[in-house]
Amino acid sequence: MPITLEQRGNGLEALLQQLQQLKAQAVYVGVPDSANPTVEGTSLNLATLAAILELGNERIPSRPFLRQTLADNQQKYVEFFAEQYQSGVEIPLIYQRLALMVQGDVQENIANGDWTANAPSTIKRKKSSRPLIDTGHLRQSIIGVVR
C-alpha cells in the first residue's frame, strides 16, 4: 500500500513539521523498568529473563517472541499508521494506538507462538510443556510505550 502525504496548511513547512514530529517519537515494546521485578527463585530480573528467552543461551533455545512478532506484522503496522494518518488522526495518538497493538501482538505470540519444546527437566519443574508460559508474569509485563 503506497503512503502519500497530504499537504496541510503551509505546504513544505507543514510537511517538515510533521516529519520532525514523526522522528521525535518511537514505539518501544518490552519489559519496562516499572515492570521489572526479580524473578522468583532466581537472581534475574524479568527483562533479563526476557532477553535470555528471546535470544537463547547455551541451555535455552531462542524463542524470539519480540523479533518474530515485529517481522511477522511489519506490513500491518505500516498500513495501520498510514491509514490512521490519512484519516487525520494526530501523530501522538497514532503512536499510542500502535504501541497497544504491538503490545497485544507480542503477548499473543508469547501465548500461542510455535516455540521449541521445553526440555523434559523444565516440563517436570513447571508441570507444563508450554514454552514461555509459567506464571504468565512475563506476558503480562510486556508493555508498549511511546517515547
N, C-alpha and C positions, 0 to 999 in steps of 0.2 A: 504494500500500500504506500503510494507516494505521500510525502509530507510536504504541505505547502504552508507558507507563512503569509498571512493576510496583512495588508497594510492597515494599520490602526493609527489614527491620529496623524502625527507629524512624519510620516514616511520613514526614511532612513534612520532618523534619530529615535523614533519609537522602536524600530527593529533592533537597534543597538541596545536599547534599554532592556528589551525582552531577552536578548541573548545574554546580557550581563546577569539578569535575574536567573536565567536557566543555569548559568555557570556558577552562580553563588551558592547553590544548594545541591545536595545529592541525597539519595535514599541509601540507608545502611540497614542491613538486616543481620541479626545475630544475637548474641547474649551480651547485653549492655552491662556496664558496671553496676547499675542499680539492681540487676537481677543475677548477680554473680556470686552466690554463696559457695562455701566449701562443700564438696560432695560428701555426703555422709559415709563414714568409714574409710575415707581417703584423705590425702593431703592436697588434692587437686581442687581448684575452683571449677565452676561449671563451664566457663569459657575455655579453660584449658582442656577439659574433657571433650567439649565440642570440637576443638581443633584436632585432638587425637582421633576422634571418631571420623571427622571429615577427611583427614589426611592419612590416617593409619600409622602404625609403627611396626616394630619387629614382631609383635604378638597379636595385633589387631588389624584386620584388613581395612582398607579405606572404604568408607561409606559416605561418599560426597554429597550429603543432603543439601548443602548450600550451593555448591558449584553446579550440581546436576539440575536443581530447580531453576537456577538462573539460565543455564544453557537451554533447557527444555522450553522455557517460557519467554525467552528474549523477544521474539516477534510479537507475542501477546502484549508485553509491556510497552513496546514501541507503539503498537497500534492503539492501545488504551490511551497513552499520553497524547498521541496525535488527535484522536477523537475528542478527548476532553478539551484540548487546546482549541481545536477548530469549533467547538461548541461554545467557546468563550469563557470557560472555567479559568479562574485565576491560577497562575502557576503554583503558588504555595499550596493551594488546595489540591491541585493535581498530584503534587509530590506526596501529600498526606495520604490521599487515596491509594496511590501507587505503593507506598510503604505498607499499608494494611493488606493490599492484595498480595504482595510478595511474602509478607509475614505468613499469611494464610496458606500460600502455596508451599512454603518451606515446612510449615507444621504438617500439612497434608502429606508431603513427601516423606517426612520422618515416620509418620504413622503407616503409610501404605507403599513406600518405595520397595523395589525389588533388590534387597540387600543380600550380601554374602551371609550365609547362615552363621549363627553363633556357634562357638566351639562347644563340645559336649560339657566341658567343665563350667562354662558360662550358663548353659541351659540348666545344669544341676543347681547352681547357685541362685539363679534368678527364678527358677521354676517356670521358665518361659523360653521359647525358641525365637521370639520376635526381636530382631536386631534393633538397636537404637531406642527401644522402649523398655524401661524397667519400672520406674515410678511415674513416668510422664512429666517429670520436672524439667528435663531438657526441652521437650517440645513446648511446654507452657512458658518457658523462659525466652523463647525466640521472639524478638520484638523488632518491628520495623520503625525506624526513626528518620526524620529529615534533619539534616544539619547543613 
